[in-house]
Amino acid sequence: MTPGLRTVAPGAESPVARRMQKAFLGAWVFAICAWGVFSGAKLAPAQARTTGDLREKLVLANKILAMEGLVGPFGHVSVRSANEGKFLVAKHESADQVNVADLVEVETGVTPESAKERGLYLEIFIHSSIYEELPEVQAVVHTHSPYAVALGTLRVSDNKILPTTNAGANLGNFIPIFQAVGLIRDPEKGIRVARALQGQNGVLLRGHGTVVVGRTLEQAVLRAIYLELEARTQMASRQAGEPIFYRPDESDLFKDTRAVEHAWDYYVAKVRRHKE
Ligand SMILES: [Zn+2]
């Protein structure tokens, strides 16, 4: 017999074949789970779980975004309030320090004068204008996340970045770049940002940061995280070669997913461990 080889009775499986079968099965289970997580194929809609205290959830959202390095001294998150024409947001405070007592309810028609008087974020109009302009949006995140800022400085055709990953496709068929630099300090510029979304879930503000929207708070927070992941991956891919971008029919698989439960629970558990 050849050294290293074992004879196998006809019909019996060799250990190698069994290992290959297991590996193949494992790969399929992983692929199906991953597809489920990103596409929402068999998961309950996130909305079904969003009956908890919105204020507590907004505090968690602040802490998760801070933990992931997406917001620091700048950047903020808000959610539409149960009271019509209003939204909840932290008062001027670093995201990792936000508590329920720091949250305030702001009307979507807030003016620069009123915002200044009440000590709200300078760029509160990113939130107020998007809620005014886009009724379907329930939550807004503004970050100054570093890789996304880098991605937004690229010269690309039509000012549109195409996604290269499942995570990035959560942002839509493309990620527009809003070219006007400077802060969003008045409602008019806020409306221009809202319109710059062009029906997608996120926009890059050149040299500045990102704005991401969601139909739930969890969805908006995860999309902000996914945008930074896409940016980090895409910047590496562009350095290494020529990335293959997702076609619209490919990004459509992830663009409207509400499969956020598993990922949200992961970040909630992580932020609770982080605090210990
Ligand atoms: Zn900003």
Residues whose N, C-alpha, C, O or C-beta is under 5 A from the ligand:
A	BS01	ZN	E123 G209
